[in-house]
Amino acid sequence: MKNRPNPMHEAREALKTTPKCLAHARTTGLPCKNASMANGRCRMHGGKSTGRSQTHGQRTVEAKLERNQVKRLISMIREL
């Protein structure tokens, strides 16, 4: 049993050769020690999420267009 390689040791050795995250800490300036993904950042500093989708609320394209139309109509009414 003692001759079998330790899987944790193999995993740690593999992590030493993987590229590291490119993020740096604000307070210490030290680089992040986590392994990076394809985008060069670890899962905590730029993972898969690109943010909340803008399918509703005040910032949708349709809402902006509608607000601009309303503003134009109000300005036209004020001119009359």
C-alpha positions in Angstrom: 0.0 0.0 0.0 2.8 2.4 0.7 4.2 2.1 -2.9 1.0 3.6 -4.5 1.3 7.3 -5.4 -0.7 9.7 -3.3 -3.4 11.3 -5.5 -3.3 14.6 -3.5 0.4 14.8 -4.1 -0.1 14.4 -7.8 -2.9 17.0 -7.8 -0.6 19.5 -6.0 2.2 18.9 -8.4 -0.2 19.4 -11.4 -1.4 22.7 -9.9 2.2 24.0 -9.7 2.5 23.7 -13.5 -0.8 25.3 -14.4 -1.0 29.0 -15.3 -2.1 31.2 -12.4 -4.8 33.8 -12.2 -3.7 37.3 -13.4 -5.6 39.2 -10.7 -3.8 41.1 -7.9 -5.0 41.9 -4.4 -5.8 45.6 -3.8 -4.3 45.7 -0.3 -1.2 43.6 -0.6 -0.6 43.7 -4.4 0.2 40.0 -4.4 -1.0 37.9 -7.3 -3.8 35.4 -6.9 -2.5 31.9 -6.4 -5.5 30.1 -7.9 -5.3 28.2 -11.2 -6.7 30.2 -14.1 -9.3 29.3 -16.7 -9.1 29.9 -20.4 -9.7 33.7 -19.9 -6.7 34.1 -17.7 -8.6 34.6 -14.5 -9.6 32.2 -11.8 -13.3 31.3 -11.0 -13.4 34.1 -8.3 -11.8 36.9 -10.4 -13.6 36.6 -13.7 -15.5 33.4 -14.0 -18.2 32.3 -16.3 -20.8 34.9 -15.4 -20.9 38.0 -17.6 -23.4 39.7 -15.3 -27.1 40.0 -15.1 -28.9 40.0 -18.4 -30.7 43.2 -19.4 -34.0 41.7 -20.4 -36.1 43.9 -18.2 -35.9 47.1 -16.2 -34.9 50.7 -17.1 -31.9 49.9 -19.2 -33.4 47.9 -22.0 -33.0 49.2 -25.5 -36.8 49.3 -26.0 -37.3 51.3 -22.8 -34.7 53.8 -23.8 -36.3 54.3 -27.2 -39.7 54.7 -25.7 -38.4 57.3 -23.1 -36.7 59.2 -25.9 -39.9 59.3 -27.9 -41.8 60.6 -24.9 -39.2 63.3 -24.3 -39.5 64.4 -27.9 -43.3 64.5 -27.7 -43.2 66.6 -24.4 -40.8 69.0 -26.0 -43.0 69.4 -29.0 -46.0 70.0 -26.8 -44.1 72.7 -24.8 -43.2 74.4 -28.1 -46.9 74.6 -29.1 
